[in-house]
Amino acid sequence: MTPRLRLQPEAVGVGMTSQRVRDRLIERLRAGSDQADGIADERVLNAIRTVPRHLFVDEAFATRAYDDTALPIGHGQTISQPWVVARMTEALFADGAQPKKVLEVGTGSGYQGAILAALGLEVYTVERIGELLRTARKRFRALGLNVRSKHDDGRIGWPEMGPFDGIVVTAAAPALVDALSAQLAPGGVLVAPVGAANGQSLLRLRKDAAGNIRQDVLGAVVFVPLLSGTID
Ligand code: SAH
């Protein structure tokens, strides 16, 4: 192979992940669409602008990393669509909530966790597939992000580290998981996709100071399922 040929894919990669391409994604998220409300929280948009999503997917998908779409990450799992990540993250800060410590269930590529860390949150994340978690940890380290993680069934949450001001569940379950809402601090917000395997409602739960829970629906989403147990 000539040097010129070897350089070509790299040159394409740089173009497709440039600041201009990233800024276009931000404008799209801000504007919204018929199916998706615009994202208004500038802190969240800024985190998405800052975190290099192309480093959270295989090189083969890097050119599509700034499309507003989910992408495969192996093991039948996906990195969530940027709009979904933005919406879930924004929900943690809604109504004047000021979260500090957050739990993510379903580390996957590590992208959502990285966005939360970029917002200055203290992040705890749990993943059931060992290999995905190992890759995500390398990304956190390479980017200098301080994210605490464990290989476990996230349906039990992380009780030793709770309660959390925010909990983000990034895999779908037929019903809310009680063990997780129990780890929500007063004033905390939990966001989770709940419903059938082929489509869910993104629910937002807010626990008030007295421990009462209020629930609303943020939109329609499709997530991979929340499964039990762990695999290597
Ligand atoms: N937040 C991820 C999205 C990953 S997709 C990202 O930003 O890339 C959902 C992830 O949830 C998958 O990696 C899947 O293995 C994981 N998952 C499913 N059930 C789980 C469980 N019970 N505990 C922990 N992780 C789980």
Residues whose N, C-alpha, C, O or C-beta is under 5 A from the ligand:
A	BS01	SAH	Q77 T78 I79 S80 V105 G106 T107 G108 S109 G110 Y111 Q112 V126 E127 R128 I129 D152 D153 G154 R155 T170 A171 P225 L226 L227 S228
